[in-house]
Each structure stands twice: as C-alpha cells, then as structure tokens.
Amino acid sequence: MKTIEETEAYIGMWVTADGFVRQELRPNNRYDEARGSRKSAYQGSYWVTGNHIDYKDDTGFTADGEFRDGILYHGGMIFHKEI
C-alpha cells in the first residue's frame, strides 16, 4: 500500500462535513484555508511525510495532521476530499 505522499492524492480541496472549513492543499506545498465566509483565513506551507502532514502558517503557527483511509484528521477536525 502506498502512502498518500507517494500518490500525491493529498493535493486538492479538503472540506469538513458541514462545509465550514475548506482547506486547499496546492501542488506547490502551499495551503489556503477558508472558515465560513472568511476566505483565506489561514495561509502557509505544508509538508507531507508518509501519511503525516505538517503545517506552518505564514504567521508562524504550526500544526499537524494525518491521512487515514482517505480522510484528513487535523486540529480536532475531520476533512473529506472534495471530488
């Protein structure tokens, strides 16, 4: 079984079930996260290692998450990839 890093399947839009948080993982290792009607609420860089993701917001804040079975778990939230 390949990691999400190997398949690059992490690239794209990830959305919480209620659609409130929308996180776009771009191919240039940058992300843009919208919260409700607030576009680009958070922006920064990310790195994927295996099935783990690390974030560094442009303000310096850091966070991480993990991909499991096609789901992104990050900051106590659950994201599904928008297709």
Backbone as numpy.savetxt, mean C-alpha at the origin, in Angstrom:
# Nx Ny Nz CAx CAy CAz Cx Cy Cz
5.81 -21.17 -4.51 4.97 -19.99 -4.51 5.86 -18.75 -4.51
5.58 -17.82 -5.41 6.37 -16.60 -5.51 5.87 -15.56 -4.51
6.77 -14.70 -4.09 6.39 -13.59 -3.22 5.75 -12.50 -4.07
5.04 -11.60 -3.41 4.43 -10.49 -4.14 5.51 -9.58 -4.72
6.66 -9.55 -4.08 7.78 -8.78 -4.61 8.21 -9.33 -5.97
8.28 -10.65 -6.07 8.70 -11.28 -7.32 7.69 -11.07 -8.44
6.41 -11.09 -8.10 5.38 -10.95 -9.14 5.06 -9.49 -9.45
5.44 -8.58 -8.54 5.11 -7.15 -8.64 3.60 -6.92 -8.65
2.84 -7.87 -8.12 1.38 -7.75 -8.05 0.94 -6.71 -7.03
1.86 -6.15 -6.29 1.53 -5.11 -5.31 1.24 -3.77 -5.98
1.71 -3.57 -7.21 1.52 -2.30 -7.91 0.05 -2.12 -8.25
-0.50 -0.94 -7.93 -1.88 -0.65 -8.23 -2.59 0.00 -7.06
-3.92 0.02 -7.12 -4.74 0.69 -6.11 -5.26 -0.32 -5.10
-5.03 -0.01 -3.83 -5.49 -0.84 -2.71 -6.50 -0.03 -1.92
-7.63 -0.67 -1.59 -8.76 0.05 -1.02 -9.34 -0.71 0.18
-9.70 0.04 1.24 -10.39 -0.60 2.37 -11.81 -0.95 1.94
-12.45 -1.85 2.68 -13.79 -2.34 2.30 -14.81 -1.21 2.18
-14.68 -0.19 3.02 -15.63 0.92 2.95 -15.22 2.00 1.94
-14.06 1.82 1.30 -13.59 2.75 0.28 -13.04 4.05 0.84
-12.97 4.19 2.17 -12.52 5.44 2.78 -11.03 5.69 2.54
-10.23 4.64 2.63 -8.79 4.77 2.43 -8.42 4.12 1.12
-7.75 4.88 0.27 -7.33 4.38 -1.05 -5.83 4.64 -1.18
-5.08 3.58 -1.35 -3.63 3.70 -1.40 -3.13 3.17 -2.75
-2.53 4.07 -3.51 -1.97 3.67 -4.80 -0.48 3.40 -4.65
-0.07 2.19 -4.98 1.35 1.83 -4.98 1.82 1.91 -6.43
2.66 2.88 -6.69 3.11 3.13 -8.06 4.38 2.35 -8.37
4.65 2.09 -9.66 5.82 1.29 -10.04 7.16 1.96 -9.73
7.15 3.25 -9.44 8.40 3.96 -9.12 8.69 3.99 -7.62
8.04 3.06 -6.88 8.22 2.94 -5.42 7.75 4.18 -4.66
6.77 4.86 -5.21 6.11 5.97 -4.52 4.65 5.57 -4.28
4.09 6.08 -3.20 2.68 5.83 -2.93 1.95 7.14 -2.71
0.64 7.08 -2.91 -0.24 8.22 -2.70 -1.49 7.67 -2.04
-1.79 8.18 -0.85 -2.92 7.66 -0.09 -3.98 8.74 0.10
-5.22 8.42 -0.27 -6.35 9.31 -0.08 -7.17 8.82 1.10
-7.73 9.77 1.85 -8.59 9.44 2.99 -9.90 10.19 2.81
-10.96 9.46 2.52 -12.25 10.09 2.26 -12.14 11.02 1.07
-12.57 12.27 1.23 -12.50 13.24 0.14 -11.14 13.95 0.08
-10.27 13.61 1.00 -8.95 14.24 1.06 -7.95 13.49 0.17
-7.72 14.02 -1.02 -6.78 13.40 -1.95 -5.35 13.64 -1.48
-4.48 12.71 -1.76 -3.05 12.82 -1.42 -2.84 13.20 0.05
-3.60 12.56 0.93 -3.46 12.82 2.37 -2.06 12.45 2.85
-1.53 11.39 2.28 -0.17 10.93 2.60 0.52 10.53 1.32
1.77 10.91 1.22 2.58 10.52 0.07 3.97 10.16 0.57
4.63 9.27 -0.14 5.98 8.90 0.27 6.52 7.77 -0.57
7.52 7.09 -0.01 8.18 5.99 -0.69 7.83 4.67 0.00
7.96 3.60 -0.74 7.76 2.27 -0.15 8.77 1.29 -0.73
9.00 0.20 0.02 9.89 -0.86 -0.42 9.22 -2.18 -0.09
9.24 -3.11 -1.02 8.67 -4.43 -0.81 9.81 -5.44 -0.74
9.80 -6.23 0.32 10.78 -7.30 0.50 10.01 -8.58 0.80
10.03 -9.50 -0.14 9.22 -10.71 0.02 7.75 -10.33 -0.02
7.04 -10.53 1.09 5.63 -10.13 1.21 5.45 -9.01 2.23
6.54 -8.36 2.58 6.53 -7.28 3.57 6.70 -5.93 2.85
6.01 -4.91 3.34 6.13 -3.57 2.76 6.49 -2.58 3.86
7.45 -1.74 3.57 7.84 -0.64 4.46 7.51 0.67 3.76
6.99 1.61 4.53 6.63 2.94 4.02 7.47 4.00 4.71
7.79 5.05 3.99 8.36 6.24 4.60 7.64 7.44 3.98
6.80 8.04 4.82 6.05 9.21 4.39 7.02 10.37 4.14
6.61 11.28 3.26 7.48 12.43 2.95 7.76 13.30 4.17
6.93 13.19 5.22 7.18 13.95 6.44 8.16 13.22 7.37
8.53 11.96 7.01 9.47 11.20 7.81 8.83 10.07 8.60
7.49 10.05 8.65 6.78 8.98 9.36 7.04 7.64 8.68
7.23 6.58 9.46 7.44 5.26 8.89 6.34 4.31 9.35
6.07 3.32 8.53 5.06 2.30 8.84 5.40 1.06 8.03
4.69 -0.01 8.30 4.92 -1.21 7.50 3.62 -1.99 7.35
3.69 -3.05 6.60 2.53 -3.89 6.37 2.95 -5.21 5.78
1.95 -6.03 5.50 2.25 -7.36 4.96 1.16 -7.78 3.99
1.57 -8.43 2.92 0.64 -9.01 1.95 0.46 -10.48 2.31
-0.81 -10.88 2.47 -1.12 -12.28 2.72 -2.34 -12.67 1.89
-2.20 -13.68 1.08 -3.30 -14.20 0.27 -4.04 -13.11 -0.50
-3.27 -12.21 -1.10 -3.86 -11.18 -1.95 -4.48 -10.01 -1.20
-4.21 -9.94 0.11 -4.74 -8.86 0.95 -3.57 -8.12 1.57
-3.69 -6.79 1.66 -2.66 -5.98 2.30 -3.13 -5.58 3.70
-2.35 -5.95 4.69 -2.61 -5.59 6.09 -1.64 -4.48 6.44
-2.18 -3.31 6.78 -1.34 -2.15 7.04 -2.01 -1.24 8.06
-1.29 -0.92 9.12 -1.77 0.04 10.11 -3.12 -0.30 10.70
-3.39 -1.58 10.93 -4.66 -1.99 11.49 -5.80 -2.00 10.48
-5.49 -1.75 9.23 -6.51 -1.75 8.18 -6.27 -2.92 7.22
-7.33 -3.26 6.52 -7.28 -4.35 5.54 -7.62 -3.77 4.18
-6.72 -3.96 3.24 -6.89 -3.42 1.89 -7.04 -4.56 0.88
-7.93 -4.34 -0.06 -8.08 -5.26 -1.19 -7.67 -4.51 -2.45
-7.08 -5.24 -3.36 -6.63 -4.61 -4.58 -7.81 -4.36 -5.51
-7.85 -3.15 -6.03 -8.89 -2.77 -6.97 -8.50 -3.30 -8.34
-9.41 -3.98 -8.97 -9.11 -4.57 -10.29 -9.86 -3.84 -11.37
